[in-house]
Amino acid sequence: MTLASSKSPAAPVANPERKRYKVVLVDDHPVTCQGVAALVSQSRDMVVVGQASSAPAGLALIQEHEPELAVVDVSLRGTSGIEFVKSALAIHPRLLVLMMSMYDEMLYAPRAFKAGARGYIMKHEASETIVDALHGIIDGKAYISTRLKEKLAESMLSSRNSAVEDSVQKLSDREMEVFQLVGDGYTTRQIAKRLNLSVKTIDSYREHLKVKLNLPDAPNLLQHAIRWTKAKHLA
């Protein structure tokens, strides 16, 4: 008589752990960094491996952890987020970058993409869409907001852009950064300290801005920068 085996059925093999994408956050506003970290951590397939408040610290984190993803603020102390992206991709070409800013996406998003970013998100909408945006760029898609898509379509269909607006679009990334800070009310000395440059260098940038924007003097540059920046914050 054959006896039935008393061996218990083999236990099921545990599924391998799901891949978790490493994320680095680079933003000089600690509250923003903490908020984004909390949102990203809610996703089971992403983990924040480091937070940095400056470009050098951010580059060090990228070299150390070799993350798949980075969320970078457009405005950083000592350099622009745009320049940071170029440096980060030079040392880690496969890095996927989502840029985040409070500034007008019509101006900065094209610059961000040109530098190598894969997405651009406004800070006020980050809480609703940042995880979706990160998943999108993981899947190989570029992320821009519906609002930006509509504005880009409108700009292509319209020929009403002013000559001044066209001139602003032609500024270099660093000139744009100085122009933005002038419009935000920073003095030459404050801009120099924020960008880690000399006062003489900032004075030189201001002269270049007057020439490129066809503005006669410093008061006109200040008025135009304030008016332009205010309009972009309200856009």
C-alpha positions as CSV (number, residue, x, y, z in Angstrom):
1,M,0.0,0.0,0.0
2,T,1.3,3.4,-1.0
3,L,1.1,6.0,1.7
4,A,0.3,9.6,0.8
5,S,3.2,11.9,1.3
6,S,3.1,13.8,4.5
7,K,5.2,16.6,3.1
8,S,3.5,19.9,3.3
9,P,3.2,21.9,0.0
10,A,6.2,24.1,-0.7
11,A,5.8,27.7,0.5
12,P,5.3,30.2,-2.2
13,V,8.4,32.0,-3.3
14,A,8.2,35.7,-2.2
15,N,8.0,38.2,-4.9
16,P,11.3,40.1,-5.4
17,E,11.2,43.5,-3.9
18,R,9.8,46.1,-6.3
19,K,12.4,48.6,-7.7
20,R,12.5,51.8,-5.8
21,Y,13.8,54.8,-7.7
22,K,16.2,57.0,-5.8
23,V,15.3,60.7,-5.7
24,V,17.5,63.7,-4.8
25,L,15.9,67.1,-3.9
26,V,17.8,70.3,-4.5
27,D,16.1,73.5,-3.2
28,D,17.3,76.2,-0.9
29,H,13.9,76.5,0.8
30,P,13.9,73.8,3.6
31,V,10.1,73.9,4.0
32,T,9.6,73.2,0.3
33,C,12.2,70.4,0.4
34,Q,10.4,68.8,3.4
35,G,7.0,69.1,1.7
36,V,8.2,67.5,-1.5
37,A,10.0,64.8,0.4
38,A,6.8,63.9,2.2
39,L,4.9,63.7,-1.1
40,V,7.5,61.6,-2.9
41,S,7.7,59.2,0.1
42,Q,4.0,58.4,-0.3
43,S,4.9,56.6,-3.5
44,R,5.9,53.0,-2.9
45,D,8.4,52.9,-5.8
46,M,10.4,56.1,-4.9
47,V,12.6,56.9,-2.0
48,V,14.3,60.3,-1.2
49,V,18.0,59.5,-0.6
50,G,19.2,63.1,0.0
51,Q,18.2,66.8,0.2
52,A,20.5,69.7,-0.7
53,S,20.1,73.5,-0.3
54,S,22.9,74.4,-2.7
55,A,24.3,73.4,-6.1
56,P,27.7,72.0,-4.7
57,A,25.8,69.9,-2.1
58,G,23.4,68.7,-4.7
59,L,26.2,67.6,-7.1
60,A,27.9,65.8,-4.2
61,L,24.6,63.9,-3.5
62,I,24.3,62.9,-7.1
63,Q,27.9,61.6,-7.2
64,E,27.4,59.7,-4.0
65,H,24.0,58.1,-4.6
66,E,23.7,58.1,-8.5
67,P,19.9,58.6,-8.2
68,E,17.5,58.0,-11.1
69,L,15.6,61.2,-10.4
70,A,16.2,64.8,-9.2
71,V,13.8,67.5,-8.3
72,V,15.5,70.9,-8.7
73,D,14.4,74.4,-8.0
74,V,15.0,76.9,-10.8
75,S,16.4,79.5,-8.3
76,L,19.4,78.3,-6.2
77,R,21.9,80.4,-4.2
78,G,25.2,80.8,-6.0
79,T,24.0,79.5,-9.3
80,S,20.7,79.0,-11.3
81,G,18.9,75.6,-11.3
82,I,19.4,75.7,-15.1
83,E,23.2,75.7,-14.7
84,F,22.9,73.1,-12.0
85,V,21.1,70.7,-14.4
86,K,23.8,71.1,-17.0
87,S,26.5,70.2,-14.4
88,A,24.5,67.3,-12.9
89,L,23.9,65.7,-16.4
90,A,27.6,66.1,-17.1
91,I,28.5,63.8,-14.2
92,H,25.4,61.6,-14.4
93,P,23.9,61.6,-18.0
94,R,21.0,59.2,-17.2
95,L,19.6,61.4,-14.4
96,L,16.0,62.4,-15.0
97,V,15.4,66.0,-13.8
98,L,12.1,67.6,-12.8
99,M,12.4,71.3,-12.4
100,M,10.2,73.2,-10.0
101,S,9.7,77.0,-9.7
102,M,7.3,79.7,-8.6
103,Y,8.3,81.7,-11.7
104,D,6.5,81.9,-15.0
105,E,6.7,78.5,-16.9
106,M,6.4,80.1,-20.3
107,L,9.9,81.6,-19.9
108,Y,11.7,79.1,-17.8
109,A,10.3,75.8,-19.0
110,P,11.9,76.1,-22.5
111,R,15.2,77.0,-20.9
112,A,14.9,74.0,-18.5
113,F,14.2,71.6,-21.3
114,K,17.1,73.0,-23.3
115,A,19.4,72.3,-20.4
116,G,18.3,68.7,-20.2
117,A,15.4,68.6,-17.8
118,R,12.5,66.2,-18.5
119,G,9.8,68.1,-16.8
120,Y,8.8,71.5,-15.3
121,I,6.2,72.0,-12.6
122,M,5.0,75.1,-10.7
123,K,5.5,75.0,-6.9
124,H,1.8,75.8,-6.3
125,E,0.7,72.7,-8.1
126,A,3.4,70.3,-6.8
127,S,1.3,68.9,-4.0
128,E,-1.3,67.6,-6.6
129,T,0.9,66.5,-9.4
130,I,4.6,65.9,-8.5
131,V,4.3,62.1,-8.1
132,D,2.5,61.9,-11.4
133,A,5.1,64.1,-13.0
134,L,7.9,61.9,-11.7
135,H,6.2,58.7,-12.9
136,G,5.7,60.3,-16.3
137,I,9.4,61.1,-16.8
138,I,10.3,57.6,-15.5
139,D,8.1,56.3,-18.4
140,G,10.0,58.4,-20.9
141,K,7.5,61.3,-21.2
142,A,8.2,65.0,-20.9
143,Y,6.0,66.6,-18.2
144,I,4.5,70.1,-18.7
145,S,1.3,71.4,-17.3
146,T,-1.9,71.6,-19.3
147,R,-1.8,75.3,-18.7
148,L,1.6,75.6,-20.3
149,K,0.6,73.5,-23.3
150,E,-2.3,75.9,-23.9
151,K,-0.1,79.0,-23.5
152,L,2.5,77.5,-25.9
153,A,-0.3,76.9,-28.4
154,E,-1.6,80.4,-28.0
155,S,1.9,81.9,-28.5
156,M,2.4,80.0,-31.7
157,L,-1.0,81.1,-33.1
158,S,-0.5,84.7,-32.0
159,S,1.9,87.3,-33.4
160,R,1.1,89.9,-30.7
161,N,4.3,89.4,-28.6
162,S,5.9,92.7,-27.8
163,A,9.4,93.6,-28.9
164,V,10.4,93.9,-25.3
165,E,9.1,90.4,-24.5
166,D,11.0,89.0,-27.4
167,S,14.2,90.7,-26.1
168,V,13.7,89.2,-22.7
169,Q,13.4,85.8,-24.3
170,K,16.9,86.3,-25.9
171,L,18.7,86.9,-22.6
172,S,21.2,84.3,-21.5
173,D,20.3,82.1,-18.4
174,R,22.5,84.2,-16.1
175,E,21.3,87.5,-17.5
176,M,17.7,86.3,-17.0
177,E,18.5,85.4,-13.4
178,V,20.0,88.8,-12.7
179,F,17.0,90.5,-14.4
180,Q,14.6,88.5,-12.3
181,L,16.4,89.4,-9.1
182,V,16.4,93.1,-10.1
183,G,12.6,92.8,-10.6
184,D,12.2,91.1,-7.2
185,G,13.8,94.2,-5.6
186,Y,17.3,92.9,-4.8
187,T,20.1,95.5,-4.8
188,T,23.3,95.0,-6.8
189,R,25.2,94.0,-3.6
190,Q,22.4,91.5,-2.6
191,I,22.4,90.0,-6.1
192,A,26.2,89.6,-6.0
193,K,26.0,87.8,-2.6
194,R,23.1,85.6,-3.7
195,L,24.9,84.5,-6.9
196,N,28.3,84.4,-5.3
197,L,29.7,86.9,-7.8
198,S,31.4,90.2,-7.4
199,V,29.5,93.6,-7.4
200,K,31.6,94.6,-10.4
201,T,30.3,91.5,-12.3
202,I,26.7,92.2,-11.5
203,D,27.2,95.9,-12.6
204,S,28.5,94.4,-15.9
205,Y,25.4,92.2,-16.2
206,R,23.1,95.2,-15.6
207,E,24.9,97.1,-18.4
208,H,24.4,94.2,-20.7
209,L,20.7,94.1,-19.8
210,K,20.2,97.8,-20.6
211,V,21.8,97.3,-24.0
212,K,19.9,94.1,-24.9
213,L,16.5,95.5,-23.7
214,N,17.2,98.9,-25.3
215,L,16.7,100.7,-22.0
216,P,18.4,104.1,-21.5
217,D,19.4,104.0,-17.8
218,A,19.3,102.1,-14.5
219,P,15.9,103.6,-13.4
220,N,14.3,102.4,-16.6
221,L,15.9,98.9,-16.1
222,L,14.5,98.8,-12.6
223,Q,11.0,99.9,-13.6
224,H,10.9,97.5,-16.5
225,A,12.2,94.5,-14.4
226,I,9.7,95.2,-11.6
227,R,6.8,95.5,-14.0
228,W,7.8,92.4,-16.0
229,T,8.4,90.3,-12.9
230,K,5.1,91.3,-11.3
231,A,3.3,90.4,-14.5
232,K,5.0,87.0,-14.6
233,H,4.1,86.3,-11.0
234,L,0.4,87.0,-11.8
235,A,0.4,85.1,-15.1
